Amino acid sequence: DRLTFLVLRIIKSNLRDNSSTRAINLSNSKLLDYWNVIYNLESIADETRKLAIALKEVIFNKSVFREILKLYGELVKAYTGTLDAYHRNDSEMAYKLSSIKHDVVASCAKLYERHWSKRGAVVALERIRNIGFLGHNLGRRTYS
């Protein structure tokens, strides 16, 4: 939350005084883009923290835990690839990786159908699904 707050302070100061924008060579639209990326990154961090809490309950069921971690591993690969695409401004790669969201949602639905009665599994899958949507939003900042 601190990083978002600092970026918002910079945006507000630039909206009040455009001369500071010229000094750091950033437009207000670029600053808003950075704010959006930072907001998504912080939201992903929050969801990951909540996922860790949910996984404390799932850990007792080893097979469910392994399946959820496998899905999360795929999501982490997509997330790191999306950040790499953002930094390289590679819209093609970002677009390809953003389609992984659909696979994650479908996998979460399948796992939910199988493990809906397992303690903590539904919450963990919901967190993974949310992280998938947020990662997709990061990719959209690159290709749109």
Secondary structure, DSSP 8 states (H G I E B T S, - for coil): -HHHHHHHHHHHHHHH-HHHHHHHT--HHHHHHHHHHHHHHHHHHHHHHHHHHHHHHHTTSHHHHHHHHHHHHHHHHHHHHHHHHHHHT-HHHHHHHHTHHHHHHHHHHHHHHHHTTSTTHHHHHHHHHHHHHHHHHHHHHHH-
